[in-house]
Amino acid sequence: MRLRNAFRLPLLFACLTFLLSLSTGHLRAQTFNTQTGRQNITSLDGLWRFHTGDNPAWANPNFDDSQWPLLRSDKPWSTQGYPGYGGYAWYRFQVVVPPGEGNLSLSLPPIVTSYQVFVDGKLVKTVGRMPPDGTGTMALPTIVSLQVAPSQDTRSITIALRVWHWHGWSNYQGGGPQRGGGLVGQSVLLQRRTELSHDSRLLSNGGDYTLALVEGIAGLLGLLLFLIRRTEWEYLWFAGNALLNAVIFMYRIYWHLVPVAIITRDWVNNVLLLASALFFIAFLTSLLRARRTVLLYLAIAASFLQILNYTFLEIGLYPVGWTNLVSAILYAVILVWAAGLLIRKSRAGLPDAKLLLAPVLLALTLNPVESALWGTYQLGWQKTVPTSSINLFTRPFAFTMDDTVEILFLLAMLAILINRFARTRREEQRLASELEAARGMQSLLVPATPPVTPGFTVESVYLPASEVGGDFFQILPGDDGSLLIVVGDVSGKGLKAAMTVSTIIGALRNEKERRPAEVLRNLNRVLHGQVSGFVTCCATLIAADGTMTLANAGHLSPYRNGEEMAVDSGLPLGIVAEGDYSETHYQLAPGDRLTFVSDGVVEATNDKRELFGFERTQAISSQPAASIAETAKQFGQEDDISVVGIQYGPPRVEDASGVQAQAAAGI
């Protein structure tokens, strides 16, 4: 029983399979009808009737055009017996519409320059601008609806094309259809074909898309570098040049997809090129620290003259061939300036110039050469169509020699800027390290706490305007109870001034002479020929009995008890090899207070651009050193501020408080 059940399922499956095979044996394969599934599209390539001139009657379908010559519809008329012809011309042909066909359209190939389409005498479409406003227009494929409804009868439709060819092109660019590919058929199908053609044109512009993207990214990177380093303008000029080039390439894509009047196209394109050229000139000038020569100004003028050149073309002053020849000359001026600058800087050993030399000369040479070749071709001086657009590869899109040169040129400039940024960054880190070392050294050389000076009360304050400064002072007590005070100021700021200060203080600490005039003479010998600027300095020796001797080398005179002291002054240190410094003598009374200040106090400047000045300085000169320095700083510090206060003997009884002194100073 179990065995019988085991065979029951396979037997049932076999029976069903047999019955199914019997039933499907009577079924037929699906039929594909080529007649009912056919979609009508007919080529318009062939012979069209042609006639030069203009006559509205030629649009009439009943007009007899049998005497008109026949021209091929896939070539311009200049290659078929009408070279150099510009102005009006007409084409005529007929389209036979079978019964039941409707909703038909024409797909016309690019026709130069502008034209009107008449269907059975009725104007149905105008492409471009016809006279009196007509100019050259970039020709593109066009869809024209025949506007016919389905009919039971066969019909013949007359198509007339009224073509106007711009005279600016006529001597080198033939009018009429530029290639084959005209079609007539169902509007939906032609529209799909047009969309595919549009996509194909988009893909063919892949090189321009690539360049626009690369230029845009490079421009944004240059702008970012400028925002990081706002004092280095070459980054901004590079960014402007690259971003404008990106716009130029996008505009080039635009006019290949949308009909644009040639003069309008060239005008906009040349304005963009002008701005790009000016940014490029500014970039090279800033990057290579170029001098302002006559040739530089000629290069700038040549950029502006390009606009005037195309203005002359628009108003018809001279033909397009001469426009290109003039353009070649103007491009050559920029080339000569750039080549001279790069070669000169390369010979001087500048690495940036060496890296830029080849790509810049290659890129700039293409413009005048190509413009000159186009000009001579358009004027009929030579018959070869010039082009530097040699395809290096065509898949997935065409990439030309021009595109390669542009990429190399851009990458060279970008590499230089990135390398320059990295080099500057390393230099900043090195300088920061040196400044830190100099700051530490200066803190040792100009101590915040004065030395022990029996018989004298000494105060000192030093406020550098930057990390390190050029002010200095030394308080040098003597074994005989005297006190030598040397205060001064090195011209300039920063690390270089700080290094000069270290040289001065080292010399002072090794100085055996304490007479002020001799101290200045010895310092002058040390500094002469070693510093590019100069050093002001005042040396003062106060004996234990209050006898005071001063010698001054161009520094501010000190103040005693709120009054400026009269001191003979000689030349600042470091200017001449042998300086002569006279001495001035005073006698101090116990309690007298001396104040030495640097020009950072007097030259402090507020928001109204008012100087602190000598009157305010004198008015507060009896105050503590810290108070004087802070007052000048709050007023508006512009330079290093140093203040040294010396009181001889016991304190004097002051007649007025520091607050009264500030009020008198008008602070």
C-alpha positions in Angstrom: 0.0 0.0 0.0 2.8 2.4 0.9 4.6 1.4 -2.3 1.6 2.2 -4.5 1.3 5.7 -2.9 5.0 6.3 -3.5 4.5 6.0 -7.3 1.2 8.0 -7.4 2.8 11.6 -7.4 5.4 11.1 -10.2 2.7 9.4 -12.3 0.4 12.4 -11.9 3.1 14.9 -12.8 4.0 12.9 -16.0 0.3 12.9 -17.1 0.0 16.6 -16.7 3.2 17.2 -18.7 1.9 15.1 -21.6 -1.4 16.9 -21.7 0.3 20.3 -21.7 2.6 19.3 -24.6 -0.4 18.3 -26.7 -2.2 21.6 -26.1 0.8 23.9 -26.9 1.5 22.1 -30.1 -1.4 24.1 -31.7 -0.2 27.6 -30.6 1.5 30.0 -33.1 4.6 32.3 -32.5 4.0 36.0 -32.1 3.9 38.0 -35.4 6.0 41.3 -35.8 4.4 43.4 -38.5 7.1 45.7 -40.2 4.3 47.6 -41.9 2.2 48.5 -38.9 5.3 49.0 -36.6 7.1 51.3 -39.0 7.9 54.8 -38.0 8.4 57.2 -40.9 11.5 59.4 -41.1 12.8 60.6 -44.4 16.2 62.2 -45.2 16.2 65.6 -46.8 19.7 65.2 -48.1 19.8 65.6 -51.9 19.3 68.4 -54.4 17.4 71.6 -53.6 16.5 74.5 -55.9 18.6 77.5 -55.3 18.6 81.2 -56.3 20.5 84.3 -55.0 18.7 87.5 -54.3 15.4 88.2 -52.6 11.8 88.1 -53.8 8.8 87.5 -51.5 7.1 85.7 -54.5 9.6 82.9 -54.1 7.7 81.7 -51.0 4.6 81.0 -53.1 4.0 77.3 -53.6 2.8 78.0 -57.2 6.0 79.8 -58.2 7.7 78.0 -61.0 11.3 77.3 -59.9 12.2 74.8 -62.6 14.8 77.2 -64.1 16.6 77.5 -60.8 19.9 75.5 -60.5 20.1 72.5 -58.2 22.5 72.6 -55.2 23.4 69.8 -52.8 21.7 70.3 -49.5 24.7 69.0 -47.4 27.2 71.6 -48.4 27.4 75.4 -48.3 26.8 77.3 -51.5 30.4 78.7 -51.5 31.6 75.2 -52.6 29.1 74.9 -55.3 29.8 77.9 -57.5 29.0 80.8 -55.3 32.3 81.6 -53.4 32.3 84.8 -51.3 28.6 85.4 -51.8 26.8 87.2 -48.9 23.3 88.5 -48.6 20.0 86.8 -49.5 19.5 83.5 -51.2 16.5 81.1 -51.4 16.2 77.3 -51.3 13.1 75.4 -52.4 12.1 71.7 -52.2 8.9 69.7 -51.9 7.8 67.1 -49.3 5.2 64.5 -50.3 2.9 63.5 -47.4 1.2 60.1 -47.9 -2.5 59.5 -46.8 -3.0 59.4 -43.1 0.2 61.1 -42.1 0.1 64.2 -39.9 1.8 66.0 -37.2 5.0 66.2 -39.3 8.1 68.3 -38.7 11.3 69.2 -40.4 14.7 68.7 -38.7 17.0 71.2 -40.5 20.8 71.0 -40.2 22.8 74.1 -39.2 22.1 76.8 -41.8 24.3 79.9 -42.0 23.6 82.7 -41.1 19.9 83.4 -40.4 16.9 82.2 -42.2 13.1 81.9 -42.4 11.0 78.8 -43.2 7.9 79.1 -45.4 5.5 76.1 -45.6 3.2 76.5 -48.6 3.9 80.2 -48.6 3.2 80.7 -44.9 6.1 81.9 -42.6 6.3 79.3 -39.8 9.7 80.0 -38.3 12.6 82.5 -38.2 16.0 81.3 -36.9 18.5 84.0 -36.0 18.1 87.7 -36.7 17.3 88.9 -40.2 18.2 92.4 -41.6 18.1 95.2 -40.7 19.1 93.7 -37.2 20.8 90.7 -38.7 24.3 89.7 -37.5 26.2 86.4 -37.7 24.6 83.7 -35.5 26.0 80.4 -34.3 24.0 77.9 -36.4 22.4 74.9 -34.7 20.0 72.1 -35.9 16.4 73.3 -35.8 12.9 71.6 -35.6 10.2 73.2 -37.8 6.6 72.0 -37.5 4.8 71.6 -40.9 1.5 72.1 -39.2 -0.4 69.7 -41.3 -3.3 67.4 -40.2 -3.8 63.8 -41.4 -5.6 63.5 -44.7 -7.0 60.7 -46.8 -5.1 62.1 -49.9 -1.5 62.3 -50.8 -0.3 65.9 -50.6 2.7 67.8 -51.8 4.0 70.6 -49.5 6.4 73.3 -50.8 9.2 74.3 -48.4 11.0 77.6 -49.1 14.0 78.8 -47.1 14.9 82.4 -47.2 18.5 82.5 -46.1 20.5 85.7 -45.2 24.3 85.3 -45.0 26.2 87.8 -42.9 28.8 89.7 -45.0 31.3 89.5 -42.2 31.6 85.7 -42.9 30.9 85.6 -46.6 34.5 85.8 -47.8 35.6 82.7 -45.9 32.5 81.0 -44.6 29.9 79.7 -47.0 26.2 80.3 -46.6 23.3 77.9 -46.5 23.3 74.3 -45.0 26.7 73.4 -43.5 26.3 69.7 -43.5 23.7 67.0 -44.2 21.3 65.4 -41.8 18.0 67.1 -42.7 15.0 65.0 -41.9 11.2 65.0 -42.3 9.0 62.8 -40.2 6.8 62.4 -37.1 7.3 65.4 -34.7 7.7 63.2 -31.7 10.4 61.1 -33.3 12.3 64.1 -34.6 12.1 65.7 -31.1 13.6 62.6 -29.6 16.4 62.7 -32.2 17.0 66.4 -31.4 17.3 65.6 -27.7 19.8 62.9 -28.5 21.7 65.3 -30.7 21.6 67.8 -27.9 23.0 65.2 -25.5 25.7 64.4 -28.0 26.7 68.1 -28.2 26.8 68.2 -24.4 29.2 65.2 -24.5 31.3 66.8 -27.2 31.9 69.8 -24.9 33.4 67.5 -22.2 36.7 69.2 -22.6 35.2 72.6 -21.8 33.3 71.2 -18.9 36.6 69.7 -17.6 38.5 72.9 -17.9 35.6 74.9 -16.4 35.6 72.6 -13.4 39.4 72.6 -13.0 39.6 76.3 -13.4 36.8 76.8 -10.9 38.3 74.6 -8.3 41.7 76.2 -8.8 40.2 79.7 -8.4 38.4 78.8 -5.2 41.6 77.3 -3.8 43.5 80.5 -4.7 40.7 82.6 -3.0 41.1 80.4 0.1 44.8 81.0 0.1 44.3 84.7 -0.2 41.8 84.7 2.7 44.5 82.9 4.8 47.2 85.3 3.7 45.5 88.6 2.9 48.8 90.5 2.4 49.9 88.3 -0.5 47.9 89.7 -3.4 49.1 87.2 -6.0 46.7 84.6 -4.6 43.7 87.0 -5.3 45.0 87.8 -8.8 45.3 84.1 -9.5 41.9 83.3 -8.2 40.3 86.1 -10.3 42.1 84.8 -13.4 41.1 81.2 -12.8 37.4 81.9 -12.0 37.0 84.2 -15.0 38.5 81.4 -17.2 35.9 79.0 -15.7 33.2 81.5 -16.7 34.7 81.8 -20.2 34.6 78.0 -20.7 31.0 77.8 -19.4 30.0 80.6 -21.8 31.7 78.7 -24.6 29.5 75.7 -23.8 26.5 78.0 -23.7 27.0 79.3 -27.2 27.4 75.8 -28.6 24.0 74.9 -27.3 22.0 78.2 -27.7 22.0 80.4 -30.8 24.0 83.5 -30.0 24.8 86.5 -32.3 28.5 86.4 -33.2 29.2 90.0 -32.4 27.4 89.7 -29.1 29.3 86.4 -28.4 32.6 88.0 -29.2 31.9 91.1 -27.2 31.0 89.3 -24.1 33.8 86.8 -24.6 36.4 89.6 -25.1 35.2 91.5 -22.0 35.8 88.3 -20.0 39.1 87.8 -21.7 40.1 91.4 -20.9 39.4 90.9 -17.2 41.2 87.5 -17.2 44.2 89.1 -18.9 44.3 91.9 -16.4 44.2 89.5 -13.5 47.0 87.5 -15.2 49.2 90.5 -15.7 48.6 91.5 -12.0 49.4 87.9 -11.0 52.7 87.8 -12.8 53.6 91.4 -11.6 52.9 90.5 -8.0 54.4 87.0 -8.0 57.6 88.0 -9.6 57.8 91.5 -8.1 58.0 93.1 -11.6 58.9 96.7 -12.0 56.5 99.1 -13.6 58.0 99.5 -17.0 56.7 101.0 -20.2 56.2 97.5 -21.6 54.0 96.6 -18.6 51.7 99.6 -19.3 51.6 98.6 -23.0 50.5 95.1 -22.1 47.7 96.6 -20.0 46.7 98.9 -22.8 46.7 96.0 -25.3 44.2 94.2 -23.1 41.8 97.2 -23.2 42.3 97.8 -26.9 40.9 94.3 -27.6 37.5 95.7 -26.7 38.0 98.7 -29.0 39.1 96.3 -31.7 35.8 94.3 -31.6 33.8 97.6 -31.3 35.3 98.6 -34.7 34.2 95.2 -36.1 30.6 95.8 -34.8 30.3 99.2 -36.4 31.8 97.9 -39.7 35.0 99.9 -39.6 36.9 96.9 -41.0 36.2 93.2 -41.7 36.6 90.3 -39.3 39.9 89.3 -40.9 41.5 92.6 -39.9 40.0 92.3 -36.4 41.9 89.0 -36.0 45.1 90.5 -37.3 44.9 93.5 -34.9 44.0 91.0 -32.1 47.2 89.0 -33.0 49.3 92.2 -32.6 47.7 93.0 -29.2 48.2 89.5 -28.0 51.8 89.7 -29.1 52.4 92.8 -26.9 51.3 90.8 -23.8 53.4 87.9 -24.9 56.6 90.0 -25.3 56.1 91.6 -21.8 55.5 88.2 -20.1 58.3 86.5 -22.0 60.8 89.3 -21.1 59.8 89.3 -17.5 60.0 85.5 -17.1 63.3 85.2 -19.0 64.8 88.0 -16.9 63.6 86.5 -13.6 64.7 83.0 -14.6 68.2 84.2 -15.3 68.2 85.8 -11.9 67.6 82.4 -10.4 64.0 82.8 -9.3 62.5 79.3 -9.1 58.9 80.5 -9.7 59.9 82.1 -13.0 61.7 79.0 -14.2 58.6 76.8 -13.5 56.3 79.2 -15.3 58.4 80.0 -18.3 57.5 77.1 -20.6 53.7 76.8 -19.9 53.2 80.5 -20.0 55.1 81.1 -23.2 53.3 78.1 -24.8 49.8 79.3 -23.7 50.4 82.9 -24.7 52.0 82.0 -28.1 48.9 80.1 -29.2 46.7 83.3 -29.1 48.6 85.6 -31.5 49.5 82.7 -33.8 46.0 81.4 -34.1 44.5 84.9 -34.5 47.0 85.7 -37.2 46.2 82.5 -39.1 42.5 83.2 -38.9 43.0 86.7 -40.0 45.0 85.8 -43.1 42.5 83.0 -43.9 39.5 85.3 -43.6 41.2 87.9 -45.8 41.9 85.3 -48.4 45.7 85.5 -48.0 46.0 81.8 -47.5 43.5 78.9 -48.0 44.1 76.6 -45.0 41.6 76.7 -42.2 43.7 77.3 -39.1 43.2 75.2 -36.0 45.2 74.2 -33.0 42.4 72.0 -31.8 44.1 68.7 -32.5 42.3 66.0 -30.6 44.6 64.1 -28.3 41.7 61.7 -27.6 38.0 61.5 -28.5 36.6 59.1 -25.8 34.6 59.7 -23.7 34.8 63.2 -25.2 37.3 65.2 -27.4 40.2 66.7 -25.6 42.4 69.0 -27.7 45.9 70.3 -27.7 44.5 73.7 -26.7 42.9 72.1 -23.7 46.1 70.3 -22.7 48.1 73.6 -22.9 45.5 75.3 -20.7 45.6 72.5 -18.1 49.4 72.6 -18.0 49.4 76.3 -17.7 46.9 76.2 -14.8 48.7 73.4 -13.0 52.0 75.2 -13.2 50.5 78.4 -11.7 48.7 76.3 -9.0 51.8 74.4 -8.2 53.8 77.6 -7.8 51.2 79.1 -5.4 50.9 76.0 -3.3 54.7 75.7 -3.1 54.9 79.4 -2.3 52.3 79.0 0.4 54.2 76.1 2.0 57.5 77.9 1.7 56.1 81.0 3.3 54.6 78.9 6.1 57.9 77.3 6.8 59.6 80.7 6.8 56.9 82.0 9.2 57.5 79.1 11.6 61.3 79.7 11.4 60.8 83.4 12.1 58.4 82.6 14.9 61.0 80.4 16.5 63.7 83.1 16.0 61.4 85.7 17.5 60.7 83.5 20.5 64.4 83.1 21.0 65.0 86.8 20.5 62.2 87.6 23.0 63.8 85.3 25.6 67.2 86.9 24.9 65.7 90.4 25.2 64.1 89.6 28.5 67.6 88.8 29.8 69.2 91.8 28.2 66.5 94.3 29.2 65.5 93.0 32.7 62.2 94.0 34.1 63.8 94.5 37.6 66.5 97.2 37.8 69.8 96.4 39.6 70.5 97.6 43.1 71.7 101.2 43.0 72.6 102.7 46.4 71.7 106.3 46.6 69.3 106.1 43.6 65.7 105.0 43.1 65.3 103.4 39.7 62.1 102.5 37.8 61.9 101.1 34.3 59.1 99.9 32.0 59.4 98.4 28.5 56.4 97.8 26.3 57.4 96.5 22.8 54.9 97.2 19.9 55.4 93.6 18.6 57.0 90.4 19.9 60.4 92.0 20.2 61.3 95.7 19.9 64.1 98.1 19.2 64.1 100.1 22.4 66.9 99.4 25.0 68.2 100.8 28.2 70.9 99.8 30.7 71.4 100.8 34.3 75.0 100.3 35.2 76.1 101.2 38.8 79.8 101.9 39.4 82.0 100.9 42.3 82.5 104.6 43.1 78.8 105.1 43.8 78.1 106.6 40.4 75.3 105.4 38.0 75.6 105.2 34.2 72.2 105.2 32.4 72.1 104.4 28.6 68.8 104.6 26.8 68.2 104.3 23.1 66.1 103.3 20.2 67.0 101.2 17.1 65.3 102.3 13.8 62.8 99.7 12.6 61.0 96.9 14.5 61.0 93.2 14.8 63.8 90.6 14.7 66.3 92.7 12.9 66.0 95.6 15.5 66.1 93.1 18.3 69.4 91.6 17.0 70.9 95.1 16.9 69.8 95.7 20.5 71.6 92.5 21.5 74.8 93.8 19.9 74.5 97.2 21.6 73.8 95.7 25.1 76.7 93.2 24.6 79.0 96.1 23.8 77.8 98.1 26.8 78.3 95.3 29.2 81.9 95.0 28.0 82.5 98.7 28.0 85.2 99.9 30.4 84.7 103.5 29.6 82.0 105.4 31.7 82.3 108.9 30.3 79.1 109.4 28.2 80.8 110.9 25.1 83.3 108.1 25.0 80.5 105.5 25.5 78.7 106.9 22.5 81.8 107.0 20.3 82.7 103.4 21.1 79.1 102.3 20.3 79.2 104.2 17.0 82.4 102.4 16.0 80.7 99.0 16.8 77.5 99.8 14.8 78.9 101.6 11.8 78.7 99.3 8.8 76.8 96.7 10.8 73.3 98.2 10.7 71.2 99.4 7.7 69.4 102.1 9.7 70.6 104.1 12.7 70.4 104.1 16.5 69.5 107.1 18.8 71.1 107.0 22.2 71.5 109.1 25.3 74.2 108.3 27.9 74.1 109.9 31.3 76.6 109.5 34.2 75.5 110.6 37.7 78.2 110.8 40.3 77.6 110.1 43.9 77.7 113.8 44.7 74.9 114.6 42.1 77.2 115.8 39.3 75.4 114.8 36.1 77.1 114.5 32.6 75.1 113.8 29.5 75.9 113.0 25.9 73.2 112.6 23.3 73.1 110.9 19.8 69.8 112.1 18.4 67.7 110.7 21.3 64.9 112.6 23.2 66.2 114.8 25.9 65.4 113.6 29.5 63.1 115.5 31.9 64.1 116.8 35.4 61.3 117.5 37.8 58.8 117.9 35.0 61.0 120.1 32.8 62.9 119.2 29.6 66.6 119.4 30.0 68.7 121.3 27.4 71.3 118.8 26.0 73.6 119.1 23.0 72.8 116.4 20.4 75.0 114.8 17.8 74.2 112.4 14.9 72.6 109.1 15.7 74.9 106.1 16.0 75.9 104.1 12.9 75.6 106.9 10.3 79.3 108.0 10.1 82.4 106.1 11.0 83.7 108.7 13.6 81.0 110.5 15.4 81.7 113.5 17.6 79.6 113.8 20.8 79.8 116.7 23.2 78.9 116.5 26.9 76.5 118.6 28.9 76.8 119.0 32.7 74.2 119.5 35.4 74.2 119.4 39.2 71.4 117.4 40.8 69.9 118.2 44.2 68.7 115.5 46.5 65.2 114.4 45.6 65.6 115.4 41.9 63.8 113.1 39.5 65.0 112.3 36.0 62.7 110.7 33.4 64.0 109.2 30.1 61.4 108.2 27.5 61.5 106.7 24.0 59.7 108.2 21.0 57.0 105.6 21.5 55.6 107.9 24.2 55.6 111.1 22.2 54.4 109.4 19.0 51.5 107.5 20.6 48.4 108.2 18.3 44.7 108.1 19.2 41.8 107.2 16.9 41.6 110.8 15.8 45.2 110.6 14.5 46.3 113.0 17.2 49.9 112.6 18.6 50.4 112.4 22.3 53.1 115.0 21.8 55.8 116.7 23.8 53.4 118.9 25.9 51.5 115.9 27.3 54.7 114.0 27.8 56.3 116.8 29.8 53.1 117.2 31.8 53.3 113.7 33.1 57.1 113.3 33.2 57.2 113.5 37.0 54.9 110.5 37.4 56.1 106.9 38.0 57.5 105.2 35.0 54.7 102.6 34.9 52.0 105.4 34.9 53.7 107.2 32.1 54.0 104.1 30.0 50.4 103.0 30.6 49.1 106.5 29.8 50.9 106.5 26.4 49.7 102.9 25.7 46.1 103.7 26.4 46.3 106.9 24.2 47.3 104.7 21.3 50.6 102.8 21.1 52.3 102.9 17.7 55.9 102.1 18.5 57.9 100.5 21.3 57.5 102.4 24.6 60.2 102.5 27.2 60.4 104.7 30.3 63.2 104.9 32.9 62.8 107.0 36.0 65.8 107.9 38.3 65.5 109.7 41.6 68.7 111.0 43.2 68.9 110.8 47.0 65.8 110.9 49.3 62.3 111.8 47.8 61.3 115.4 47.3 58.1 116.8 48.6 55.9 117.1 45.5 53.8 120.2 45.0 51.1 118.4 43.1 49.8 114.9 42.8 50.0 112.7 39.7 46.3 113.2 39.1 46.8 117.0 38.9 49.7 116.4 36.5 47.5 114.3 34.2 44.8 117.0 34.3 47.4 119.6 33.2 48.5 117.3 30.4 44.9 117.2 29.1 44.6 113.4 29.3 
